[in-house]
Amino acid sequence: MNPEFAVETVKAMIFQALTLAAPILLAALVIGLGVSLFQAVTSIHEQTLSFVPKVLGIVVVTVIALPWMLRSAMEFTTMLIEKMPQMVR
């Protein structure tokens, strides 16, 4: 395996991980921002008020995005398995 191939493979792995994590992280970010804004406006600083909506939002986004995430991960894994003969040269 030459260094260029290894670098491209690692770069593809990092991009795949970021792509799969992005919907969940963006949902947590948007929900957290909304809850923080609500808490600042109403002066309610209850810890569970920020935790429960995030958990519910992440669960909903995960359930909605799970088919895409699984398909994407399977395609990436298939691509890596197909490239294995090039890795042993």
N, C-alpha and C positions, 0 to 999 in steps of 0.2 A: 504494500500500500504506500503510495507516494504521499508526501506531505500535503499537496494541494487537494487530493481526494479526501484526506482526513479532515482538513479545515472545512471543506465544503459540506461534509457529512455532519460535523459538529455545528456548523452554522445552520444547517437545515433542521437539526434537532432543537436548537435554541429557538428558532423561529416557530417551529411546530408547538413547542411548549408555551410560548407567548400567545400564539394564536388560540390555543385551546383554553388558556387561562383568562384571556381578555374579556369574554362576555360576563363571567362570574365576577371578576374584579371591577368591571365597569358598573355592574348592577350594585355591588356593595358601595362603590364610590358615590353613585347618584343617590341611593337611598340614605346613606350616611349624611350626605350634604343636605338633603331635604329634612331629615330628622334634626340635624344640628340647627338649621335655620328655624324650624318650628320651635325648638327648645329655646333659642335665643329670643324669639318674638314673644313667647308665652312665659318665659322664666320658669319653665318646668324642667328640672334637671334630674329626672328619674333614669337610673341606669338601664332598667329593662325597656324603657321607651326607645332607646337606641339599639338594643340588642335584638329584640323580637322582630321588628320590621326587616332588619338586615337578614336574619336567618330565613324568614319567610320569603323574602325577595330572592335570595340566593337559591333556595329550593325551587322556586318557580322557574327561574332562569335556567337552572340546571336541568330540570325536567323538560323544558322547551328545547334547549340546545343539545340535549344528550344524543339524539339520533345523529345530528351533524357532527358532534364531537367524536362519537364512536366511528362513524364512517371515515372521518378525516384521519383518526389514529390508525385505523385498519389500512387505509391507503398508504399512509406513511410507512407502516410496518412492512407492508408488501413491497414497497419500493426498496426498503433497506434489505430485505431478504433477497430480492432480485439482484441487488448490487454486491452480495456477499462474494461471488466469484472474483470480482475485481479487488476485494479486500485482501485476498491471500496472495496476490502476485508480488 
